[in-house]
């Protein structure tokens, strides 16, 4: 019989109790992988087992999108045609200069990862995949489904993905901190449910049947809390300044950004 989410969390806390271990973690500044304290496990909660894949949002939402080139031009600042210059009004350079205010700070190699992590956690489609070092965070995302729906939680031991994940808890913004946020990186084809991935990295998926008690117990809206966040005002400023009144942007692309922005107010 499939356990409730509450019962599953109790089981996982016994079987995969979080602890700190010494693992190799890639340092962009020194370009080496020294041993450092790392969480032993990373978790991911999903509200339903009906999703056939667990791929990054870039692969799900932008790969093959008819307006991909234009969207990418306003998110990353790049166009696929090399002759097109960098769009300095795009979100990526905008955040880089708004949040990292000196050339010295912008030269930090982790800035590139952090900006992608910021965009990932504030609704934009990236090549990163969300995981958390906190089982209760995974439980909260898993509890977003409807009662009687079957969801699942993934457990991944970090020793199998050394140098293939990043800790985002030190970056700007509340969300990554509240979510004990880590991300996996890889190709656009990275799929957590792919047999090759699960076999290589020894991931396990654990099913549960959601109850109303589970939702009351685990669903935590504060994980997306916007009040006092130091990133959201910059994103809204970028949107109001460079997207809303820009007649050179097509209506479908404006609608794409409007949908993302609507969740940030």
C-alpha positions, 0 to 999 in steps of 0.5 A: 500500500502506498504510504501518505506523504507524512508516512513517507517522510518518516521513512525517508528520515530514517533511511536517508537522514541528512548529514554533512560529509566531506566531498570534492566540490569544484571551486571556480576560483582555483579550478580544483575540487578540494574536499569540503563539507557537503550534504550527504543527500539531495532531494526533489519532490514532485506532486504527481507520478504522471510526469514521464520525465524530470527535465530542466525547464529549458528543455520542457518550455523553450526547446523547439519554442517558435519564439525561442530566438527572440526570448533568448535574446531578451533573457541571455542577451545572445542571438544564435547568429554571431553577427548579432551584437549582445543585447545589453538590455537583456535580463542576464546583463541587467541582473549582473550589473544591478546585483554585482555592483563593481567590476571586481565582484562581477569578475567572480567566476560563480557569478555566471552560475548564480545569475542562472540560479536566480533566473531558475528560482524566479520563474525563467527557463534555464538548463538547471534542475532544482534539488534541495538539501532539506527533505521538508522543502521537497515535501512542500513541493510534493504537497502542491498536488490534490488529495488522493493524487500520487506523488513522489520524492527523489533521493540522490546521494551527493557522492555520485554527483561530485562536481555536477551540482551547485549550492545556491544558498549564498546567492542574492534573493530569499528563495534559494535560502528558504529552499536550501537550494542546490541545482544539478547541471548537465546537457539539455537532455538531462532527465532524472527519470531516465534509466541511464541517469538513475542507474549511474547515479543510484537515484531512488524515487519514492511514491506517496498518496497525498492527503489533506493532512499532508497538505496542511502539514507540509505545504509551505507558501513561504518558500516562494515568499516575495516580501523583502526579496532583494532580487524581485524589484530588479526583475520587475524594474527590468520588465517595466523598463525594457519589455512592457513598452518596447514596440520591437518585441512581439506580442507572444514574447511579451506574453511569455514574460508577462506570465512569469512576472505575474507570479512575482508580485 
